[in-house]
Amino acid sequence: MTNHSLRPMTESDLEQVLQWRNHPEVRRYMYTTHEIRLEEHSKWFMNATTNPAIELL
């Protein structure tokens, strides 16, 4: 049996998460379905990390 654990998302995860987010099979279920760029993704991350109501795991 493999153990898995979650950790908070960090800035170093941005490029990998962006690839997942922009994959067509993921993107089609997102609130916005356009392919996003790193700049937009980085802004989202900065806003999310300063919002106490959001926990990025």
C-alpha positions, 0 to 999 in steps of 0.5 A: 500500500502506498502512502500519499500526503498533501502539502500546500501548493507553492510557487514552484508548483505553478508550471506543473499545475498550469499544464494540468489546468490547461489540459483539454480534458481538465479545461473543459470542466473549469469555470473559464475554459480558455487556455490561460498563460503563466501570467494569469495563473501567477496572478491567480496564485498570488490572490489565492495565497493571500485569501484566508478563505482559500487553502491550496492543497 
